[in-house]
């Protein structure tokens, strides 16, 4: 059995319906190995590993962080494999809807000064 930890609502990466590309990678890997696939759903937000570890400790269980498909190549709290892709983020917005003056990511925080 291949056990994978994924975010239940994080498209295009993963979701409970199996529509994300990380879901497809997990399905392909399980199929190629001849194993069944089992998911553990846990939101992968800031503090994911720390919160997962605290959850295991609160139940007096050993920490069993199941592998996720995605992640960064450099991560201090867990072992990782070599990244299989690299990506960037882009902001796309409709002109005239309040974001025309944003020129840097910091301008999206809501704390930027308005003239």
KELOKOL-665004 format. One line per 3 residues: their letters; for each residue x, y, z of C-alpha. Coordinates in Angstrom, 2 decimals. Layout:
BEGIN
a> X,Y,Z  ...
//
This chain:
BEGIN
xxx> 0.00,0.00,0.00  1.26,3.48,-0.89  0.26,5.99,1.79
xxx> 0.49,9.63,0.76  -0.30,12.79,2.72  -1.93,15.48,0.57
xxx> -3.89,18.68,0.97  -7.64,18.09,0.48  -8.23,21.47,-1.20
xxx> -5.14,22.72,-3.01  -5.75,22.65,-6.76  -4.00,22.42,-9.15
xxx> -1.82,20.27,-6.87  -4.29,18.04,-5.01  -7.85,17.67,-3.76
xxx> -10.12,14.97,-2.33  -11.65,14.31,-5.77  -8.22,13.31,-7.14
xxx> -8.19,16.10,-9.74  -4.75,17.56,-8.95  -1.55,16.72,-10.77
xxx> 0.01,15.44,-7.52  -2.98,13.09,-7.17  -2.25,11.83,-10.69
xxx> 1.44,11.28,-9.84  0.48,9.29,-6.71  -2.02,7.22,-8.72
xxx> 0.57,6.47,-11.41  3.21,5.49,-8.86  0.81,3.19,-6.99
xxx> -0.37,1.61,-10.25  3.20,1.04,-11.50  4.15,-0.58,-8.16
xxx> 0.97,-2.68,-8.14  -0.05,-1.18,-4.79  -3.28,0.35,-3.57
xxx> -3.23,4.08,-2.80  -4.35,5.51,0.54  -4.47,9.22,1.31
xxx> -4.14,11.03,4.61  -5.72,14.45,4.14  -4.06,17.33,5.97
xxx> -3.95,20.99,4.85  -0.39,21.82,3.79  -0.16,25.38,5.01
xxx> 2.44,27.23,7.03  3.56,25.02,9.90  2.43,21.77,8.23
xxx> 5.19,19.55,9.65  5.10,21.23,13.09  1.31,20.87,13.35
xxx> 1.41,17.28,12.11  4.05,16.45,14.74  1.99,18.12,17.51
xxx> -1.09,16.14,16.42  0.85,12.86,16.71  2.26,13.82,20.13
xxx> -1.20,14.73,21.45  -2.34,11.20,20.61  0.82,9.66,22.14
xxx> 1.72,8.18,18.78  5.09,8.11,17.06  5.47,10.77,14.39
xxx> 4.57,9.28,11.05  4.65,11.99,8.46  3.63,10.24,5.30
xxx> 5.27,11.38,2.13  3.62,14.10,0.12  4.23,14.46,-3.57
xxx> 4.99,18.18,-3.60  7.30,20.28,-1.51  10.45,22.29,-1.67
xxx> 13.86,20.89,-2.49  15.38,22.54,0.58  13.47,21.78,3.73
xxx> 15.07,21.66,7.19  12.36,19.74,9.09  12.12,16.66,6.88
xxx> 14.08,14.70,4.32  13.21,15.36,0.70  14.05,13.92,-2.67
xxx> 15.39,15.80,-5.66  12.67,18.17,-6.95  10.92,16.94,-10.10
xxx> 9.83,20.43,-11.21  10.33,24.09,-10.42  7.66,26.74,-10.55
xxx> 7.02,30.42,-10.04  3.95,32.40,-9.12  2.27,35.13,-11.12
xxx> -0.47,37.61,-10.27  -3.11,38.14,-12.92  -5.73,40.81,-12.32
xxx> -8.40,42.82,-14.15  -7.41,46.40,-14.87  -9.38,49.01,-12.94
xxx> -10.37,46.65,-10.11  -8.12,48.14,-7.40  -4.74,46.55,-8.07
xxx> -3.43,48.84,-10.82  -0.91,50.51,-8.50  0.65,47.24,-7.28
xxx> 4.23,46.94,-8.56  5.66,44.45,-6.03  4.30,41.49,-4.01
xxx> 4.34,43.59,-0.83  1.63,45.79,-2.37  -0.85,42.89,-2.15
xxx> -0.77,42.63,1.64  -3.49,45.21,2.23  -1.12,47.31,4.33
xxx> 0.29,49.32,1.45  -0.16,53.09,1.49  -2.75,54.50,-0.84
x> -2.44,57.97,-2.33
//
